[in-house]
Amino acid sequence: MGAKVPMKIITIDQLKEMLIGRKYKYAQVHHTYQPDHADFDGKNHIDLNRGMEDYHLNVRKWNYIGQHVSLNARWKVCHRS
């Protein structure tokens, strides 16, 4: 099983601040069909992101999910620190 990292909800403005001064050539955007909009209850953003992480670490046997931020159905940003 791979290593889990801390997650927290941040704003779009906080994300923009984090990216200032970084020299990224690309941003890769992924789409997921699960969880979908109906799964979000307004309070379970981190739980649902943790579920995606658990799937990749435990089922797919990856060492790390490789995903730094998730923008979910309610426009919340989940950041993996």
Stockholm file with secondary structure:
# STOCKHOLM 1.0

chainA/1-81         MGAKVPMKIITIDQLKEMLIGRKYKYAQVHHTYQPDHADFDGKNHIDLNRGMEDYHLNVRKWNYIGQHVSLNARWKVCHRS
#=GR chainA/1-81 SS CCCCCCEEEECHHHHHHHHTTCCCSCCCCCCCSSSCGGGCCSSCHHHHHHHHHHIIIIISCCSCCCCCEEECTTSCEEEEC
#=GC SS_cons        CCCCCCEEEECHHHHHHHHTTCCCSCCCCCCCSSSCGGGCCSSCHHHHHHHHHHIIIIISCCSCCCCCEEECTTSCEEEEC
//
